[in-house]
Amino acid sequence: MLLILDSNEYIFSFGSVRDSSCEKLLDTILEHTGKISIRVPRLITEEVRNNLTPEAFKEFILFVHTFTTIDEDKVIPFELGAKYEGKGLKPADSLIAAYAQWTGADFLVSENRHFLSRQSNLPFKVINAEHCFKFIKSSI
Amino acid sequence: MMKLNIKKAKMHLQKIRELMSKVTSPYKGMSKQEIIEEIRKTREKLWEAKLASHS
């Protein structure tokens, strides 16, 4: 199972404002890393950086590198991003959606209602942390 | 193939949470949805800055 976690999931999991669903999800993913994979685009790391102290961001990069690599945004096909812009997503949201498709992700996990409201006709499912946590618990 | 090091991952995650627990949130007093909107604004700004730097 391949997941893309939106920046809000990381920020709510270890930022100065926390959400228990996001915390539980990240903890659970770590418990099941043999069965669950995560991919991370550069843009998301930059968003997370804006919400962490420099020292905490350094730990975040070390954290990410223990289980995945960071993909540069430029590797994401432009046409895919344009497709999602055409569906009404903002440019940066489109990049994340394009990234999810390009990586072949099963789920894009986000608390962003703009993603959550566009669940039809996507090659990946969009769910929030609470639903993702329940799905993992029921399927693994 | 990346070698997973879950023990290290948990150690880094714990460290991040410890460090950030000492920080006053810039989102203090905001609802979850308001925070998400702020994060989205940051995303758009970062993306615009990226595009500008590559044009």
Backbone of each chain as ProteinMPNN parsed JSONL, in Angstrom:
{"seq_chain_A": "MLLILDSNEYIFSFGSVRDSSCEKLLDTILEHTGKISIRVPRLITEEVRNNLTPEAFKEFILFVHTFTTIDEDKVIPFELGAKYEGKGLKPADSLIAAYAQWTGADFLVSENRHFLSRQSNLPFKVINAEHCFKFIKSSI", "coords_chain_A": {"N_chain_A": [[0.851, -1.189, 0.0], [0.703, 2.088, -1.007], [1.221, 5.311, 0.178], [0.628, 8.837, 0.009], [1.338, 11.42, 2.031], [-0.181, 14.4, 2.794], [1.083, 17.713, 3.47], [-0.216, 18.77, 5.704], [-0.772, 16.561, 7.261], [1.687, 15.753, 8.328], [2.339, 18.08, 9.702], [0.261, 18.314, 11.576], [0.845, 16.068, 12.938], [3.274, 16.355, 14.236], [3.741, 18.988, 14.739], [3.457, 22.216, 16.371], [0.805, 22.429, 16.871], [-1.322, 19.83, 17.4], [-3.009, 16.913, 16.081], [-4.845, 14.204, 17.077], [-5.6, 12.094, 15.407], [-3.922, 12.339, 13.197], [-1.462, 12.003, 14.415], [-1.696, 9.356, 15.364], [-1.945, 8.023, 12.948], [0.573, 8.362, 11.664], [2.235, 7.103, 13.517], [1.196, 4.511, 13.338], [1.737, 3.861, 10.677], [4.504, 3.667, 10.789], [4.707, 1.397, 12.318], [4.014, -0.504, 10.529], [5.717, -0.628, 8.313], [6.669, -2.484, 6.533], [4.533, -3.2, 5.032], [3.339, -0.891, 4.288], [4.1, 1.878, 2.309], [5.64, 5.101, 1.912], [5.784, 8.018, -0.069], [7.481, 11.065, -0.757], [7.205, 14.334, -1.924], [9.316, 17.128, -2.876], [8.078, 19.645, -2.473], [6.298, 19.25, -0.344], [8.048, 18.795, 1.775], [9.093, 21.328, 2.004], [6.926, 22.837, 2.792], [6.461, 21.698, 5.255], [8.795, 22.47, 6.516], [8.328, 25.177, 6.932], [6.8, 25.101, 9.155], [8.184, 24.119, 11.252], [10.821, 24.291, 13.697], [14.265, 25.124, 12.89], [15.954, 23.112, 13.941], [14.151, 21.04, 14.471], [13.298, 20.593, 11.886], [15.571, 19.557, 10.711], [15.627, 17.107, 12.005], [13.308, 16.084, 10.923], [13.998, 15.682, 8.226], [15.961, 13.717, 8.549], [14.316, 11.79, 9.651], [12.522, 11.236, 7.491], [14.344, 10.184, 5.673], [14.872, 7.73, 6.735], [12.992, 5.96, 5.85], [12.202, 6.51, 3.233], [12.764, 8.247, 0.067], [13.212, 11.648, -1.026], [11.378, 13.064, -3.565], [12.164, 15.181, -6.271], [10.331, 18.067, -7.301], [10.384, 18.638, -9.994], [10.441, 16.27, -11.377], [7.906, 15.442, -11.709], [5.482, 14.906, -14.121], [4.582, 17.619, -16.173], [2.204, 17.712, -17.596], [0.446, 16.182, -16.134], [0.03, 17.725, -13.861], [-1.2, 19.921, -15.036], [-3.534, 18.755, -15.834], [-4.915, 18.379, -13.432], [-5.191, 20.98, -12.608], [-6.972, 21.785, -14.492], [-9.157, 20.494, -13.542], [-9.925, 22.086, -11.552], [-8.384, 22.388, -9.281], [-6.074, 24.253, -7.243], [-2.846, 25.518, -8.384], [-0.602, 24.475, -6.811], [-1.825, 22.485, -5.27], [-2.574, 20.912, -7.36], [-0.138, 19.928, -8.208], [0.49, 18.187, -6.125], [-1.582, 16.34, -6.351], [-0.997, 15.396, -8.914], [1.438, 14.239, -8.382], [0.671, 12.154, -6.707], [-0.722, 10.572, -8.529], [1.315, 10.044, -10.398], [3.167, 8.563, -8.923], [1.726, 6.33, -8.526], [0.218, 6.017, -6.278], [-1.853, 4.591, -3.735], [-3.402, 5.936, -1.925], [-4.052, 9.343, -1.212], [-3.458, 11.122, 1.536], [-5.057, 13.501, 3.384], [-6.053, 16.395, 5.215], [-7.229, 18.375, 3.993], [-9.998, 19.914, 2.791], [-10.47, 20.624, 0.211], [-9.198, 18.798, -1.375], [-10.492, 16.56, -0.419], [-13.073, 16.886, -1.28], [-13.023, 16.195, -3.887], [-13.33, 13.47, -4.873], [-14.131, 11.759, -6.856], [-13.54, 9.891, -9.843], [-10.712, 9.78, -9.727], [-7.379, 8.47, -9.954], [-6.452, 7.582, -7.591], [-7.281, 7.199, -4.117], [-8.718, 9.648, -1.97], [-8.36, 10.38, 1.315], [-8.93, 11.194, 4.783], [-6.859, 11.418, 7.765], [-8.05, 10.029, 9.882], [-9.816, 8.192, 8.636], [-7.969, 6.817, 7.101], [-6.386, 5.648, 9.046], [-8.253, 3.91, 10.22], [-8.749, 2.275, 8.026], [-6.256, 1.058, 7.614], [-5.985, -0.336, 10.02], [-8.062, -2.145, 9.752], [-7.337, -3.651, 7.585], [-4.808, -4.725, 7.812]], "CA_chain_A": [[0.0, 0.0, 0.0], [1.519, 3.303, -1.097], [0.524, 6.514, 0.647], [1.225, 10.167, -0.018], [0.777, 12.223, 3.117], [-0.14, 15.845, 2.558], [1.879, 18.384, 4.515], [-0.986, 18.985, 6.942], [-0.692, 15.356, 8.087], [2.937, 15.829, 9.096], [2.291, 19.253, 10.599], [-0.62, 17.982, 12.704], [1.39, 14.925, 13.666], [4.371, 16.711, 15.149], [3.892, 20.431, 14.864], [3.095, 22.781, 17.67], [-0.621, 22.108, 17.05], [-1.411, 18.426, 17.006], [-4.301, 16.264, 15.92], [-4.568, 12.824, 17.498], [-5.755, 11.178, 14.265], [-2.698, 12.434, 12.379], [-0.385, 11.386, 15.208], [-1.907, 7.902, 15.376], [-1.69, 7.501, 11.606], [2.019, 8.28, 11.413], [2.752, 6.044, 14.391], [0.753, 3.214, 12.794], [2.495, 3.606, 9.44], [5.841, 3.204, 11.189], [4.58, 0.025, 12.829], [3.722, -1.42, 9.417], [6.47, -0.144, 7.148], [6.854, -3.552, 5.56], [3.325, -3.308, 4.201], [2.926, 0.45, 3.856], [5.197, 2.74, 1.866], [5.32, 6.525, 1.78], [6.651, 8.816, -0.957], [7.44, 12.472, -0.33], [7.755, 15.288, -2.894], [10.065, 18.239, -2.282], [7.182, 20.727, -2.042], [5.751, 18.945, 0.978], [9.079, 19.026, 2.801], [9.248, 22.778, 2.18], [5.778, 23.287, 3.59], [6.697, 21.253, 6.639], [9.869, 23.319, 7.059], [7.734, 26.444, 7.377], [6.058, 24.895, 10.394], [9.065, 23.536, 12.263], [12.062, 25.021, 13.982], [15.353, 24.551, 12.08], [16.423, 21.855, 14.538], [13.114, 20.022, 14.248], [13.283, 20.27, 10.455], [16.695, 18.648, 10.468], [15.16, 15.782, 12.452], [12.302, 15.627, 9.958], [14.699, 15.155, 7.048], [16.545, 12.436, 8.971], [13.157, 10.894, 9.809], [12.056, 10.826, 6.153], [15.362, 9.36, 5.008], [14.933, 6.371, 7.292], [12.061, 5.044, 5.189], [11.924, 6.822, 1.832], [13.582, 9.326, -0.483], [12.417, 12.819, -1.397], [11.357, 13.273, -5.021], [12.143, 16.582, -6.689], [9.066, 18.414, -7.968], [10.544, 18.711, -11.451], [10.279, 14.96, -12.018], [6.467, 15.184, -11.896], [5.122, 15.375, -15.467], [3.83, 18.868, -16.218], [0.862, 17.464, -18.14], [-0.418, 15.673, -15.067], [-0.354, 18.879, -13.039], [-2.156, 20.727, -15.811], [-4.817, 18.034, -15.834], [-5.624, 18.641, -12.174], [-5.595, 22.393, -12.624], [-8.184, 21.8, -15.318], [-10.276, 19.99, -12.73], [-10.303, 23.12, -10.587], [-7.482, 22.5, -8.132], [-5.065, 25.305, -7.337], [-1.623, 24.95, -8.976], [0.22, 23.661, -5.911], [-2.616, 21.284, -4.971], [-2.522, 20.095, -8.579], [1.148, 19.233, -8.209], [0.412, 17.07, -5.177], [-2.456, 15.33, -6.962], [-0.231, 14.805, -10.012], [2.461, 13.394, -7.76], [-0.005, 10.932, -6.248], [-0.983, 9.742, -9.71], [2.586, 9.649, -11.011], [3.796, 7.525, -8.106], [0.842, 5.167, -8.441], [-0.208, 5.901, -4.883], [-3.21, 4.099, -3.481], [-4.134, 6.953, -1.161], [-3.529, 10.654, -0.826], [-4.051, 11.386, 2.848], [-5.054, 14.95, 3.607], [-7.167, 16.988, 5.968], [-7.632, 19.497, 3.137], [-11.323, 19.596, 2.263], [-10.47, 20.856, -1.239], [-8.884, 17.486, -1.937], [-11.484, 15.575, 0.012], [-14.327, 17.074, -2.017], [-12.829, 15.762, -5.276], [-12.973, 12.058, -4.742], [-14.59, 10.924, -7.968], [-12.73, 9.811, -11.081], [-9.283, 9.951, -9.505], [-6.713, 7.169, -9.95], [-6.085, 7.266, -6.206], [-8.346, 7.614, -3.201], [-8.365, 10.736, -1.058], [-8.989, 10.153, 2.615], [-8.257, 11.909, 5.868], [-6.054, 10.557, 8.644], [-8.915, 9.164, 10.684], [-10.275, 7.087, 7.789], [-6.803, 6.023, 6.699], [-6.028, 4.856, 10.229], [-9.24, 2.822, 10.347], [-8.542, 1.355, 6.901], [-5.044, 0.273, 7.891], [-6.273, -1.253, 11.132], [-8.981, -3.199, 9.326], [-6.819, -4.437, 6.463], [-3.467, -5.282, 8.083]], "C_chain_A": [[0.893, 1.248, 0.0], [0.685, 4.53, -0.725], [1.335, 7.763, 0.333], [0.549, 10.941, 1.109], [0.928, 13.691, 2.771], [0.604, 16.512, 3.726], [1.101, 18.565, 5.821], [-0.942, 17.753, 7.85], [0.58, 15.36, 8.944], [2.853, 16.95, 10.135], [1.409, 18.959, 11.81], [-0.097, 16.8, 13.514], [2.514, 15.318, 14.613], [4.619, 18.203, 15.263], [3.479, 20.918, 16.228], [1.591, 22.678, 17.935], [-0.813, 20.691, 16.544], [-2.852, 17.944, 16.888], [-4.07, 14.782, 16.178], [-4.694, 11.838, 16.338], [-4.489, 11.162, 13.413], [-1.523, 11.795, 13.109], [-0.485, 9.867, 15.146], [-1.574, 7.298, 14.013], [-0.191, 7.338, 11.358], [2.654, 7.185, 12.271], [2.413, 4.657, 13.833], [1.502, 2.86, 11.523], [3.881, 3.073, 9.79], [5.809, 1.766, 11.697], [4.432, -0.99, 11.69], [4.493, -1.055, 8.15], [6.773, -1.242, 6.131], [5.698, -3.629, 4.58], [2.868, -1.96, 3.662], [4.171, 1.243, 3.47], [4.7, 4.178, 1.773], [6.285, 7.119, 0.759], [6.443, 10.276, -0.583], [7.996, 13.377, -1.436], [8.419, 16.468, -2.168], [9.136, 19.337, -1.728], [6.637, 20.484, -0.637], [6.802, 19.152, 2.066], [9.258, 20.53, 3.058], [8.098, 23.375, 2.99], [5.961, 22.904, 5.057], [7.763, 22.134, 7.29], [9.335, 24.637, 7.607], [7.036, 26.331, 8.722], [6.891, 24.253, 11.492], [10.212, 24.484, 12.562], [13.165, 24.408, 13.117], [15.848, 23.203, 12.632], [15.419, 20.724, 14.308], [13.054, 19.633, 12.774], [14.435, 19.334, 10.087], [16.311, 17.218, 10.872], [14.138, 15.21, 11.471], [12.972, 15.013, 8.728], [15.346, 13.807, 7.382], [15.454, 11.375, 9.1], [12.719, 10.35, 8.448], [13.058, 9.87, 5.514], [15.516, 7.972, 5.628], [13.995, 5.415, 6.559], [11.745, 5.374, 3.732], [12.91, 7.874, 1.33], [12.64, 10.48, -0.843], [12.523, 12.999, -2.911], [11.318, 14.765, -5.329], [10.87, 16.862, -7.479], [9.178, 18.345, -9.489], [10.393, 17.352, -12.148], [8.808, 14.645, -12.298], [6.051, 15.732, -13.268], [4.197, 16.593, -15.425], [2.375, 18.623, -16.636], [-0.099, 16.966, -17.066], [-0.889, 16.818, -14.169], [-1.397, 19.728, -13.736], [-3.529, 20.071, -15.816], [-5.618, 18.356, -14.567], [-5.992, 20.108, -12.021], [-6.879, 22.543, -13.423], [-9.402, 21.302, -14.574], [-10.648, 20.961, -11.615], [-9.425, 23.218, -9.352], [-6.513, 23.665, -8.335], [-3.743, 24.685, -7.813], [-0.814, 24.046, -8.041], [-0.513, 22.385, -5.481], [-2.569, 20.328, -6.165], [-1.228, 19.296, -8.639], [1.098, 18.016, -7.285], [-0.469, 15.956, -5.742], [-1.716, 14.62, -8.1], [0.826, 13.857, -9.469], [1.853, 12.061, -7.299], [-0.275, 9.999, -7.427], [0.315, 9.184, -10.282], [3.266, 8.518, -10.233], [2.97, 6.24, -8.058], [0.349, 4.941, -7.024], [-1.632, 5.34, -4.79], [-4.044, 5.176, -2.811], [-3.341, 8.257, -1.059], [-4.235, 10.998, 0.476], [-3.919, 12.868, 3.149], [-6.238, 15.352, 4.47], [-7.778, 18.143, 5.16], [-8.96, 19.181, 2.453], [-11.396, 19.81, 0.747], [-10.058, 19.585, -1.986], [-10.024, 16.515, -1.652], [-12.789, 15.685, -0.774], [-14.216, 16.595, -3.466], [-12.429, 14.286, -5.313], [-13.352, 11.209, -5.943], [-13.609, 10.99, -9.142], [-11.251, 10.107, -10.871], [-8.626, 8.567, -9.496], [-6.205, 6.761, -8.569], [-7.237, 7.742, -5.32], [-7.832, 8.746, -2.306], [-9.114, 10.504, 0.248], [-8.263, 10.976, 3.668], [-7.583, 10.895, 6.801], [-6.92, 9.568, 9.415], [-9.366, 7.944, 9.863], [-9.119, 6.197, 7.349], [-6.377, 5.106, 7.839], [-6.968, 3.657, 10.367], [-9.051, 1.789, 9.242], [-7.339, 0.452, 7.161], [-5.323, -0.759, 8.976], [-7.155, -2.419, 10.694], [-8.38, -4.114, 8.257], [-5.461, -5.075, 6.725], [-3.495, -6.112, 9.367]], "O_chain_A": [[1.724, 1.434, 0.889], [-0.408, 4.744, -1.25], [2.565, 7.751, 0.383], [-0.673, 11.091, 1.126], [2.028, 14.166, 2.488], [0.731, 15.946, 4.812], [1.679, 18.521, 6.907], [-1.06, 17.879, 9.068], [0.55, 15.016, 10.125], [3.246, 16.781, 11.289], [1.759, 19.31, 12.936], [-0.54, 16.561, 14.637], [2.696, 14.701, 15.663], [5.623, 18.622, 15.838], [3.188, 20.13, 17.127], [1.147, 22.82, 19.074], [-0.501, 20.388, 15.392], [-3.771, 18.487, 17.501], [-3.195, 14.172, 15.563], [-3.966, 10.846, 16.292], [-4.041, 10.106, 12.966], [-0.69, 11.127, 12.496], [0.507, 9.177, 14.909], [-1.0, 6.213, 13.925], [0.254, 6.289, 10.894], [3.509, 6.435, 11.8], [3.244, 3.749, 13.855], [1.862, 1.703, 11.308], [4.371, 2.137, 9.158], [6.769, 1.015, 11.525], [4.692, -2.18, 11.867], [3.966, -1.165, 7.043], [7.101, -0.945, 4.983], [5.861, -4.066, 3.441], [2.104, -1.893, 2.699], [5.159, 1.275, 4.203], [3.511, 4.436, 1.582], [7.463, 6.762, 0.728], [5.361, 10.671, -0.148], [9.145, 13.205, -1.845], [8.119, 16.757, -1.01], [9.38, 19.883, -0.652], [6.53, 21.414, 0.162], [6.484, 19.629, 3.156], [9.537, 20.949, 4.181], [8.291, 24.304, 3.774], [5.658, 23.677, 5.967], [7.652, 22.499, 8.461], [9.824, 25.149, 8.614], [6.718, 27.339, 9.354], [6.365, 23.886, 12.543], [10.528, 25.369, 11.767], [13.015, 23.278, 12.652], [16.124, 22.276, 11.871], [15.798, 19.598, 13.989], [12.788, 18.476, 12.448], [14.283, 18.436, 9.258], [16.629, 16.254, 10.175], [14.108, 14.005, 11.222], [12.562, 13.955, 8.251], [15.283, 12.87, 6.586], [15.639, 10.222, 8.713], [12.565, 9.141, 8.28], [12.678, 8.876, 4.895], [16.229, 7.13, 5.082], [14.171, 4.198, 6.631], [11.08, 4.586, 3.059], [13.778, 8.333, 2.073], [11.427, 10.298, -0.947], [13.62, 13.076, -3.463], [10.547, 15.516, -4.733], [10.39, 16.012, -8.229], [8.209, 18.039, -10.183], [10.234, 17.293, -13.367], [8.496, 13.704, -13.029], [6.255, 16.915, -13.539], [3.175, 16.596, -14.739], [1.448, 19.237, -16.108], [-1.29, 17.278, -17.08], [-2.052, 16.873, -13.771], [-2.354, 20.195, -13.119], [-4.556, 20.75, -15.804], [-6.828, 18.575, -14.618], [-6.989, 20.44, -11.38], [-7.759, 23.329, -13.072], [-10.536, 21.635, -14.919], [-11.563, 20.704, -10.833], [-9.683, 24.036, -8.469], [-6.178, 24.014, -9.467], [-3.534, 23.481, -7.67], [-0.389, 22.964, -8.445], [0.105, 21.329, -5.344], [-2.53, 19.108, -6.006], [-1.216, 18.14, -9.062], [1.603, 16.947, -7.626], [-0.141, 14.775, -5.625], [-1.797, 13.399, -8.236], [1.071, 12.794, -10.04], [2.442, 10.995, -7.479], [-0.08, 8.788, -7.329], [0.404, 8.001, -10.608], [3.868, 7.624, -10.828], [3.448, 5.198, -7.609], [0.094, 3.807, -6.619], [-2.48, 5.586, -5.647], [-5.236, 5.318, -3.087], [-2.128, 8.257, -0.849], [-5.456, 11.148, 0.513], [-2.818, 13.419, 3.166], [-7.29, 14.713, 4.444], [-8.724, 18.794, 5.603], [-9.031, 18.274, 1.624], [-12.267, 19.255, 0.077], [-10.522, 19.334, -3.098], [-10.456, 15.758, -2.521], [-13.52, 14.705, -0.919], [-15.209, 16.592, -4.194], [-11.33, 13.928, -5.735], [-12.936, 10.054, -6.038], [-12.954, 12.003, -9.383], [-10.602, 10.642, -11.77], [-9.25, 7.593, -9.076], [-5.594, 5.703, -8.415], [-8.051, 8.572, -5.721], [-6.657, 8.783, -1.941], [-10.343, 10.442, 0.275], [-7.125, 11.401, 3.468], [-7.725, 9.684, 6.637], [-6.552, 8.404, 9.576], [-9.303, 6.81, 10.338], [-9.267, 4.98, 7.238], [-6.051, 3.938, 7.625], [-6.526, 2.532, 10.602], [-9.172, 0.586, 9.475], [-7.399, -0.76, 6.954], [-4.935, -1.921, 8.853], [-7.019, -3.535, 11.194], [-8.863, -5.227, 8.05], [-5.008, -5.895, 5.925], [-2.47, -6.664, 9.768]]}, "seq_chain_B": "MMKLNIKKAKMHLQKIRELMSKVTSPYKGMSKQEIIEEIRKTREKLWEAKLASHS", "coords_chain_B": {"N_chain_B": [[17.191, -0.652, -3.202], [15.705, 0.636, -0.382], [16.94, 0.551, 2.89], [15.067, -0.076, 5.662], [14.854, 1.624, 8.715], [13.398, 1.414, 11.387], [13.584, 1.83, 14.089], [15.283, 4.014, 14.263], [13.71, 5.846, 12.878], [11.549, 6.164, 14.607], [12.87, 7.296, 16.735], [13.689, 9.77, 15.665], [11.192, 10.859, 15.141], [10.115, 11.095, 17.706], [11.903, 12.954, 18.732], [11.381, 15.211, 17.149], [8.777, 15.783, 18.006], [9.223, 16.344, 20.669], [10.858, 18.648, 20.488], [9.11, 20.413, 19.199], [7.086, 20.643, 21.015], [7.873, 22.534, 22.752], [7.514, 24.901, 21.574], [5.723, 27.902, 20.906], [2.682, 27.893, 19.283], [2.127, 29.231, 16.022], [-0.414, 29.14, 15.221], [-2.124, 29.41, 17.268], [-5.238, 29.452, 18.911], [-6.673, 29.151, 16.616], [-9.047, 27.37, 14.563], [-9.083, 23.91, 13.453], [-9.702, 23.792, 10.728], [-9.174, 26.411, 9.959], [-6.435, 26.475, 10.334], [-5.619, 24.633, 8.395], [-6.323, 26.043, 6.121], [-4.498, 28.142, 6.316], [-2.121, 26.731, 5.992], [-2.494, 25.931, 3.382], [-2.377, 28.394, 2.076], [0.283, 29.02, 2.473], [1.382, 26.974, 0.949], [0.63, 27.717, -1.662], [2.007, 30.132, -1.883], [4.674, 29.266, -1.671], [4.821, 27.716, -3.966], [4.349, 29.586, -5.98], [6.617, 31.173, -5.614], [8.567, 29.34, -6.311], [7.986, 28.895, -9.016], [8.472, 31.443, -9.988], [11.188, 31.667, -9.555], [12.158, 29.918, -11.386], [11.511, 30.926, -13.812]], "CA_chain_B": [[16.154, -0.884, -2.177], [16.035, 1.364, 0.83], [16.908, -0.236, 4.122], [14.227, 0.597, 6.641], [15.378, 1.628, 10.069], [12.228, 1.907, 12.102], [14.01, 2.309, 15.407], [15.78, 5.375, 14.051], [12.57, 6.686, 12.483], [10.797, 6.483, 15.835], [13.715, 8.197, 17.534], [13.598, 11.108, 15.069], [9.812, 11.342, 15.326], [10.003, 11.509, 19.106], [12.71, 14.169, 18.9], [10.626, 16.322, 16.54], [7.639, 16.112, 18.882], [9.786, 16.985, 21.877], [11.303, 20.002, 20.136], [7.98, 21.277, 18.846], [6.211, 20.839, 22.183], [8.376, 23.692, 23.493], [7.314, 26.078, 20.723], [4.383, 28.476, 20.889], [2.152, 27.724, 17.935], [1.64, 30.424, 15.297], [-1.831, 28.912, 14.943], [-2.845, 29.395, 18.551], [-6.579, 30.044, 18.879], [-7.34, 28.903, 15.336], [-9.666, 26.052, 14.414], [-8.325, 23.02, 12.56], [-9.941, 24.199, 9.341], [-8.447, 27.674, 9.729], [-5.007, 26.127, 10.209], [-5.454, 24.005, 7.081], [-6.359, 27.124, 5.122], [-3.209, 28.847, 6.404], [-1.112, 25.857, 5.378], [-2.725, 26.009, 1.922], [-1.86, 29.683, 1.588], [1.739, 28.867, 2.435], [1.685, 26.117, -0.203], [0.513, 28.5, -2.904], [3.119, 31.105, -1.908], [5.912, 28.527, -1.974], [4.768, 27.276, -5.347], [4.532, 30.785, -6.816], [8.028, 31.56, -5.515], [9.323, 28.351, -7.093], [7.762, 29.166, -10.44], [9.146, 32.72, -10.308], [12.64, 31.463, -9.572], [12.512, 29.085, -12.539], [11.104, 31.562, -15.08]], "C_chain_B": [[16.579, -0.204, -0.883], [15.934, 0.46, 2.055], [16.117, 0.54, 5.165], [14.868, 0.514, 8.015], [14.317, 2.253, 10.97], [12.593, 2.448, 13.479], [14.494, 3.763, 15.301], [14.633, 6.329, 13.703], [11.784, 7.114, 13.719], [11.564, 7.46, 16.712], [13.617, 9.632, 16.989], [12.205, 11.704, 15.274], [9.612, 11.854, 16.755], [10.738, 12.832, 19.352], [11.977, 15.397, 18.33], [9.51, 16.76, 17.487], [8.113, 16.801, 20.154], [10.151, 18.437, 21.59], [10.113, 20.93, 19.909], [7.027, 21.514, 20.017], [6.638, 22.066, 22.989], [8.088, 25.007, 22.755], [5.877, 26.589, 20.832], [3.862, 28.444, 19.45], [1.76, 29.049, 17.293], [0.144, 30.319, 15.006], [-2.69, 28.935, 16.205], [-4.199, 30.095, 18.402], [-7.328, 29.797, 17.584], [-7.966, 27.513, 15.33], [-8.813, 25.21, 13.462], [-8.484, 23.457, 11.109], [-9.21, 25.496, 9.003], [-6.949, 27.405, 9.547], [-4.733, 25.515, 8.835], [-5.452, 25.068, 5.982], [-5.047, 27.917, 5.126], [-2.096, 28.039, 5.751], [-1.255, 25.899, 3.852], [-2.183, 27.311, 1.345], [-0.34, 29.626, 1.466], [2.151, 28.047, 1.227], [1.66, 26.929, -1.5], [1.657, 29.508, -3.017], [4.434, 30.416, -2.276], [5.959, 28.155, -3.45], [4.993, 28.453, -6.299], [5.987, 31.225, -6.805], [8.903, 30.616, -6.324], [9.212, 28.647, -8.581], [8.513, 30.429, -10.859], [10.657, 32.523, -10.431], [13.096, 30.63, -10.766], [12.13, 29.728, -13.868], [12.122, 32.576, -15.531]], "O_chain_B": [[17.669, -0.441, -0.364], [14.971, -0.288, 2.223], [16.459, 1.673, 5.506], [15.361, -0.537, 8.423], [14.342, 3.448, 11.267], [11.987, 3.402, 13.967], [14.161, 4.612, 16.128], [14.592, 7.467, 14.17], [11.404, 8.277, 13.858], [10.98, 8.337, 17.349], [13.48, 10.586, 17.755], [12.06, 12.896, 15.544], [9.016, 12.909, 16.974], [10.26, 13.703, 20.078], [11.956, 16.466, 18.94], [9.322, 17.95, 17.737], [7.472, 17.729, 20.648], [9.799, 19.34, 22.35], [10.104, 22.075, 20.361], [6.253, 22.472, 20.011], [5.872, 22.579, 23.805], [8.387, 26.089, 23.261], [4.931, 25.801, 20.849], [4.525, 28.913, 18.525], [1.135, 29.894, 17.935], [-0.486, 31.294, 14.596], [-3.849, 28.521, 16.188], [-4.289, 31.187, 17.842], [-8.489, 30.186, 17.455], [-7.487, 26.598, 16.0], [-7.943, 25.727, 12.762], [-7.513, 23.488, 10.353], [-8.691, 25.657, 7.898], [-6.289, 28.027, 8.714], [-3.735, 25.84, 8.192], [-4.671, 24.993, 5.034], [-4.549, 28.313, 4.072], [-1.242, 28.582, 5.05], [-0.261, 25.903, 3.126], [-1.602, 27.327, 0.26], [0.243, 30.112, 0.497], [3.133, 28.363, 0.556], [2.568, 26.829, -2.326], [2.208, 29.717, -4.097], [5.206, 30.923, -3.09], [6.999, 28.264, -4.099], [5.72, 28.343, -7.286], [6.537, 31.603, -7.839], [9.871, 31.045, -6.953], [10.205, 28.65, -9.308], [9.11, 30.485, -11.934], [11.314, 33.121, -11.283], [14.276, 30.633, -11.116], [12.386, 29.16, -14.93], [11.946, 33.206, -16.573]]}, "name": "protein", "num_of_chains": 2, "seq": "MLLILDSNEYIFSFGSVRDSSCEKLLDTILEHTGKISIRVPRLITEEVRNNLTPEAFKEFILFVHTFTTIDEDKVIPFELGAKYEGKGLKPADSLIAAYAQWTGADFLVSENRHFLSRQSNLPFKVINAEHCFKFIKSSIMMKLNIKKAKMHLQKIRELMSKVTSPYKGMSKQEIIEEIRKTREKLWEAKLASHS"}
